[in-house]
Amino acid sequence: MPNNQRHRGQHSDDVKNFNEKWVAILQKAVNDLSFLLSNGYAEKSSLKLVGDRYKLNARQRQALLRGSCGDQACSYRIAHQLQPAALQGAEVVVDGYNLLIITEVALSNGIILACKDKCYRDIASIHGTYKRVEETVPAIQLIGSTFQQLGVSKVHWYFDSPVSNSGRLKQMLLDEAAQQGWAWEAELVHNPDKTLVETGKIVVSSDGWVIDNSQQWFNMMAYLLDQKLLVANVKDVG
C-alpha cells in the first residue's frame, strides 16, 4: 500500500480531543496521575484509574501519560536541565527520533503538549517504520541552525536500528550536515535510550527515562519556542 502521509502528527479527531474543554479536563487528570506517581502507585493501573475517571479515549490517555510526572522525577529533571549558555563549545548526543519527530509535528501544526516537568512532547507514533514527510528536511535544517546558534561543537545522533528506514534517514541527515558544514555524526543502535545515557555527555531529549538517567540534558523544544524560532500548536496539560 503506498504511503500517503504528507505531514507528521496530525489526527482527524485532534480538534475535538484537545479543544478547550478537554484540555481543562486533561489538566485535572495530569494532576491526579502525577499525584499517584508521586506516591509510588504503578503507572499502568494509575493511568487506567485516572483515564476511566475522566472518560478519556486512547489518544487522550496517551497525552495524559506523557504530560504527567511524579514530584521526585519532576524535581530531578528540572535540576539537571542545562541553560543554553552551557552548550557553547560542547558536544551533545541527540535522541534522534525523539527530537526529529516532535520538530516535524510542530512544523506541521500537530499537537504539542506542555507537560508537568516543563518538557514538550508530541503524541505521534511511527509504528516501527519511519516515513519521511514534507517537514523532515525543514526540521533537520531548523535543528542544525539552532545547534549552530547555540555554539555546539559536535552533534552525535542516535537512531533506533530496528525501525525501518533508519538507514535512509541517517544518510539524509549526514548529507544535509555535509552541505551545511555541520560537525555531525549519526549512528544506528538497538537501544538508543541506554546508549545516550552511557555516553555521559549532554543529552538532547524529552524522553522521561532518558532524562531521569542522565546527568545533564538540554530542553531543545523549549528553547525553540522561547526564542520564537518555531511556532507550535501547544496544549498546556501540565
Contacts in CASP RR format, 6 or more apart in sequence:
PFRMAT RR
TARGET T0000
AUTHOR 0000-0000-0000
METHOD contacts of the structure
MODEL  1
MPNNQRHRGQHSDDVKNFNEKWVAILQKAVNDLSFLLSNGYAEKSSLKLV
GDRYKLNARQRQALLRGSCGDQACSYRIAHQLQPAALQGAEVVVDGYNLL
IITEVALSNGIILACKDKCYRDIASIHGTYKRVEETVPAIQLIGSTFQQL
GVSKVHWYFDSPVSNSGRLKQMLLDEAAQQGWAWEAELVHNPDKTLVETG
KIVVSSDGWVIDNSQQWFNMMAYLLDQKLLVANVKDVG
3 131 0 8 1.000
5 131 0 8 1.000
5 133 0 8 1.000
6 133 0 8 1.000
6 134 0 8 1.000
7 104 0 8 1.000
7 108 0 8 1.000
7 110 0 8 1.000
7 133 0 8 1.000
7 134 0 8 1.000
7 135 0 8 1.000
8 101 0 8 1.000
8 104 0 8 1.000
8 105 0 8 1.000
8 107 0 8 1.000
8 108 0 8 1.000
8 110 0 8 1.000
8 124 0 8 1.000
8 133 0 8 1.000
8 135 0 8 1.000
9 104 0 8 1.000
9 105 0 8 1.000
9 108 0 8 1.000
9 110 0 8 1.000
9 111 0 8 1.000
9 122 0 8 1.000
9 123 0 8 1.000
9 124 0 8 1.000
10 108 0 8 1.000
10 109 0 8 1.000
10 110 0 8 1.000
11 17 0 8 1.000
11 59 0 8 1.000
11 111 0 8 1.000
11 123 0 8 1.000
13 59 0 8 1.000
14 59 0 8 1.000
14 110 0 8 1.000
14 111 0 8 1.000
16 22 0 8 1.000
17 57 0 8 1.000
17 59 0 8 1.000
17 60 0 8 1.000
17 63 0 8 1.000
18 26 0 8 1.000
18 60 0 8 1.000
18 63 0 8 1.000
18 111 0 8 1.000
18 235 0 8 1.000
22 60 0 8 1.000
23 235 0 8 1.000
23 236 0 8 1.000
23 237 0 8 1.000
25 54 0 8 1.000
25 56 0 8 1.000
26 54 0 8 1.000
26 56 0 8 1.000
26 60 0 8 1.000
26 63 0 8 1.000
26 64 0 8 1.000
26 235 0 8 1.000
26 237 0 8 1.000
27 236 0 8 1.000
27 237 0 8 1.000
27 238 0 8 1.000
28 54 0 8 1.000
29 50 0 8 1.000
29 51 0 8 1.000
29 53 0 8 1.000
29 54 0 8 1.000
29 56 0 8 1.000
29 64 0 8 1.000
30 64 0 8 1.000
30 67 0 8 1.000
30 68 0 8 1.000
30 115 0 8 1.000
30 116 0 8 1.000
30 237 0 8 1.000
30 238 0 8 1.000
31 238 0 8 1.000
32 50 0 8 1.000
32 53 0 8 1.000
33 46 0 8 1.000
33 47 0 8 1.000
33 50 0 8 1.000
33 64 0 8 1.000
33 65 0 8 1.000
33 68 0 8 1.000
34 68 0 8 1.000
34 69 0 8 1.000
34 70 0 8 1.000
34 71 0 8 1.000
34 74 0 8 1.000
34 116 0 8 1.000
36 46 0 8 1.000
36 49 0 8 1.000
36 50 0 8 1.000
37 43 0 8 1.000
37 46 0 8 1.000
37 68 0 8 1.000
37 69 0 8 1.000
37 70 0 8 1.000
37 73 0 8 1.000
38 70 0 8 1.000
38 71 0 8 1.000
38 72 0 8 1.000
43 65 0 8 1.000
47 61 0 8 1.000
47 64 0 8 1.000
47 65 0 8 1.000
50 56 0 8 1.000
50 64 0 8 1.000
51 60 0 8 1.000
51 61 0 8 1.000
51 64 0 8 1.000
56 64 0 8 1.000
59 123 0 8 1.000
62 123 0 8 1.000
63 111 0 8 1.000
63 113 0 8 1.000
63 123 0 8 1.000
63 235 0 8 1.000
63 237 0 8 1.000
64 237 0 8 1.000
66 113 0 8 1.000
66 115 0 8 1.000
66 121 0 8 1.000
66 123 0 8 1.000
67 113 0 8 1.000
67 115 0 8 1.000
67 116 0 8 1.000
67 117 0 8 1.000
67 121 0 8 1.000
67 237 0 8 1.000
67 238 0 8 1.000
68 115 0 8 1.000
68 116 0 8 1.000
68 238 0 8 1.000
69 77 0 8 1.000
69 115 0 8 1.000
69 116 0 8 1.000
69 117 0 8 1.000
69 208 0 8 1.000
70 116 0 8 1.000
73 117 0 8 1.000
73 208 0 8 1.000
73 212 0 8 1.000
74 116 0 8 1.000
74 117 0 8 1.000
76 211 0 8 1.000
76 212 0 8 1.000
77 117 0 8 1.000
77 118 0 8 1.000
77 119 0 8 1.000
77 208 0 8 1.000
77 211 0 8 1.000
77 212 0 8 1.000
77 217 0 8 1.000
78 117 0 8 1.000
78 118 0 8 1.000
80 211 0 8 1.000
80 214 0 8 1.000
80 215 0 8 1.000
80 216 0 8 1.000
80 217 0 8 1.000
81 118 0 8 1.000
81 217 0 8 1.000
81 218 0 8 1.000
81 219 0 8 1.000
82 202 0 8 1.000
82 216 0 8 1.000
82 217 0 8 1.000
82 218 0 8 1.000
84 150 0 8 1.000
84 218 0 8 1.000
84 223 0 8 1.000
86 202 0 8 1.000
86 216 0 8 1.000
86 218 0 8 1.000
87 147 0 8 1.000
87 150 0 8 1.000
87 151 0 8 1.000
87 152 0 8 1.000
87 202 0 8 1.000
87 218 0 8 1.000
88 150 0 8 1.000
88 151 0 8 1.000
88 152 0 8 1.000
89 151 0 8 1.000
89 152 0 8 1.000
89 153 0 8 1.000
90 151 0 8 1.000
90 152 0 8 1.000
90 153 0 8 1.000
90 202 0 8 1.000
91 152 0 8 1.000
91 153 0 8 1.000
91 154 0 8 1.000
91 155 0 8 1.000
91 156 0 8 1.000
91 201 0 8 1.000
91 202 0 8 1.000
92 147 0 8 1.000
92 152 0 8 1.000
92 154 0 8 1.000
92 155 0 8 1.000
92 156 0 8 1.000
92 201 0 8 1.000
92 202 0 8 1.000
92 203 0 8 1.000
92 204 0 8 1.000
92 218 0 8 1.000
93 155 0 8 1.000
93 156 0 8 1.000
93 157 0 8 1.000
93 158 0 8 1.000
93 196 0 8 1.000
93 199 0 8 1.000
93 200 0 8 1.000
93 201 0 8 1.000
93 202 0 8 1.000
93 203 0 8 1.000
93 204 0 8 1.000
94 155 0 8 1.000
94 156 0 8 1.000
94 157 0 8 1.000
94 158 0 8 1.000
94 203 0 8 1.000
94 204 0 8 1.000
94 205 0 8 1.000
95 158 0 8 1.000
95 192 0 8 1.000
95 193 0 8 1.000
95 196 0 8 1.000
95 203 0 8 1.000
95 204 0 8 1.000
95 205 0 8 1.000
95 206 0 8 1.000
95 207 0 8 1.000
95 210 0 8 1.000
96 157 0 8 1.000
96 158 0 8 1.000
96 159 0 8 1.000
96 192 0 8 1.000
97 126 0 8 1.000
97 130 0 8 1.000
97 159 0 8 1.000
97 160 0 8 1.000
97 163 0 8 1.000
97 192 0 8 1.000
98 205 0 8 1.000
98 206 0 8 1.000
98 207 0 8 1.000
98 210 0 8 1.000
99 143 0 8 1.000
99 204 0 8 1.000
99 205 0 8 1.000
99 206 0 8 1.000
99 220 0 8 1.000
100 136 0 8 1.000
100 139 0 8 1.000
100 140 0 8 1.000
100 143 0 8 1.000
100 169 0 8 1.000
101 122 0 8 1.000
101 124 0 8 1.000
101 126 0 8 1.000
102 112 0 8 1.000
102 120 0 8 1.000
102 121 0 8 1.000
102 122 0 8 1.000
102 124 0 8 1.000
102 206 0 8 1.000
102 221 0 8 1.000
103 135 0 8 1.000
103 139 0 8 1.000
103 142 0 8 1.000
103 143 0 8 1.000
103 221 0 8 1.000
103 224 0 8 1.000
103 230 0 8 1.000
104 124 0 8 1.000
104 133 0 8 1.000
104 135 0 8 1.000
104 136 0 8 1.000
104 139 0 8 1.000
105 111 0 8 1.000
105 112 0 8 1.000
105 122 0 8 1.000
105 124 0 8 1.000
106 112 0 8 1.000
106 122 0 8 1.000
106 221 0 8 1.000
106 224 0 8 1.000
106 230 0 8 1.000
106 231 0 8 1.000
106 232 0 8 1.000
106 233 0 8 1.000
107 135 0 8 1.000
107 138 0 8 1.000
107 139 0 8 1.000
107 142 0 8 1.000
107 230 0 8 1.000
108 133 0 8 1.000
108 134 0 8 1.000
108 135 0 8 1.000
109 232 0 8 1.000
109 233 0 8 1.000
110 122 0 8 1.000
110 124 0 8 1.000
110 232 0 8 1.000
110 233 0 8 1.000
111 122 0 8 1.000
111 123 0 8 1.000
111 233 0 8 1.000
111 235 0 8 1.000
112 120 0 8 1.000
112 121 0 8 1.000
112 122 0 8 1.000
112 221 0 8 1.000
112 232 0 8 1.000
112 233 0 8 1.000
112 234 0 8 1.000
112 235 0 8 1.000
113 120 0 8 1.000
113 121 0 8 1.000
113 122 0 8 1.000
113 123 0 8 1.000
113 234 0 8 1.000
113 235 0 8 1.000
113 237 0 8 1.000
113 238 0 8 1.000
114 120 0 8 1.000
114 234 0 8 1.000
114 235 0 8 1.000
114 236 0 8 1.000
114 237 0 8 1.000
114 238 0 8 1.000
115 121 0 8 1.000
115 237 0 8 1.000
115 238 0 8 1.000
116 237 0 8 1.000
116 238 0 8 1.000
117 208 0 8 1.000
117 211 0 8 1.000
118 219 0 8 1.000
118 222 0 8 1.000
119 206 0 8 1.000
119 208 0 8 1.000
119 211 0 8 1.000
119 219 0 8 1.000
119 221 0 8 1.000
119 222 0 8 1.000
120 206 0 8 1.000
120 219 0 8 1.000
120 221 0 8 1.000
120 222 0 8 1.000
120 225 0 8 1.000
120 232 0 8 1.000
120 234 0 8 1.000
121 206 0 8 1.000
126 163 0 8 1.000
128 162 0 8 1.000
128 163 0 8 1.000
128 164 0 8 1.000
129 163 0 8 1.000
129 164 0 8 1.000
129 165 0 8 1.000
130 163 0 8 1.000
130 164 0 8 1.000
130 165 0 8 1.000
130 166 0 8 1.000
130 169 0 8 1.000
131 165 0 8 1.000
132 165 0 8 1.000
132 168 0 8 1.000
132 169 0 8 1.000
132 172 0 8 1.000
136 169 0 8 1.000
136 172 0 8 1.000
137 172 0 8 1.000
137 176 0 8 1.000
140 172 0 8 1.000
140 173 0 8 1.000
140 176 0 8 1.000
141 176 0 8 1.000
141 180 0 8 1.000
142 224 0 8 1.000
142 229 0 8 1.000
142 230 0 8 1.000
143 220 0 8 1.000
144 155 0 8 1.000
144 177 0 8 1.000
144 180 0 8 1.000
144 182 0 8 1.000
146 220 0 8 1.000
146 223 0 8 1.000
146 224 0 8 1.000
146 229 0 8 1.000
147 155 0 8 1.000
147 182 0 8 1.000
148 182 0 8 1.000
150 223 0 8 1.000
153 183 0 8 1.000
154 183 0 8 1.000
154 184 0 8 1.000
154 185 0 8 1.000
155 182 0 8 1.000
155 183 0 8 1.000
155 184 0 8 1.000
155 185 0 8 1.000
156 184 0 8 1.000
156 185 0 8 1.000
156 186 0 8 1.000
156 187 0 8 1.000
156 199 0 8 1.000
156 201 0 8 1.000
157 170 0 8 1.000
157 173 0 8 1.000
157 184 0 8 1.000
157 185 0 8 1.000
157 186 0 8 1.000
157 187 0 8 1.000
158 186 0 8 1.000
158 187 0 8 1.000
158 188 0 8 1.000
158 189 0 8 1.000
158 192 0 8 1.000
158 195 0 8 1.000
158 196 0 8 1.000
159 166 0 8 1.000
159 167 0 8 1.000
159 169 0 8 1.000
159 170 0 8 1.000
159 186 0 8 1.000
159 187 0 8 1.000
159 188 0 8 1.000
159 189 0 8 1.000
159 192 0 8 1.000
160 166 0 8 1.000
160 188 0 8 1.000
160 189 0 8 1.000
160 190 0 8 1.000
160 191 0 8 1.000
160 192 0 8 1.000
161 188 0 8 1.000
161 189 0 8 1.000
161 190 0 8 1.000
162 190 0 8 1.000
166 188 0 8 1.000
167 188 0 8 1.000
170 186 0 8 1.000
170 187 0 8 1.000
170 188 0 8 1.000
173 184 0 8 1.000
173 186 0 8 1.000
174 184 0 8 1.000
174 185 0 8 1.000
174 186 0 8 1.000
176 182 0 8 1.000
177 183 0 8 1.000
177 184 0 8 1.000
189 195 0 8 1.000
193 207 0 8 1.000
193 209 0 8 1.000
193 210 0 8 1.000
196 203 0 8 1.000
196 205 0 8 1.000
196 210 0 8 1.000
196 214 0 8 1.000
197 203 0 8 1.000
197 210 0 8 1.000
197 213 0 8 1.000
197 214 0 8 1.000
200 214 0 8 1.000
200 215 0 8 1.000
202 216 0 8 1.000
202 217 0 8 1.000
202 218 0 8 1.000
203 210 0 8 1.000
203 211 0 8 1.000
203 214 0 8 1.000
203 216 0 8 1.000
203 217 0 8 1.000
203 218 0 8 1.000
204 217 0 8 1.000
204 218 0 8 1.000
204 220 0 8 1.000
205 211 0 8 1.000
205 214 0 8 1.000
205 217 0 8 1.000
206 219 0 8 1.000
206 220 0 8 1.000
206 221 0 8 1.000
210 217 0 8 1.000
211 217 0 8 1.000
221 230 0 8 1.000
223 229 0 8 1.000
224 230 0 8 1.000
225 232 0 8 1.000
225 234 0 8 1.000
END
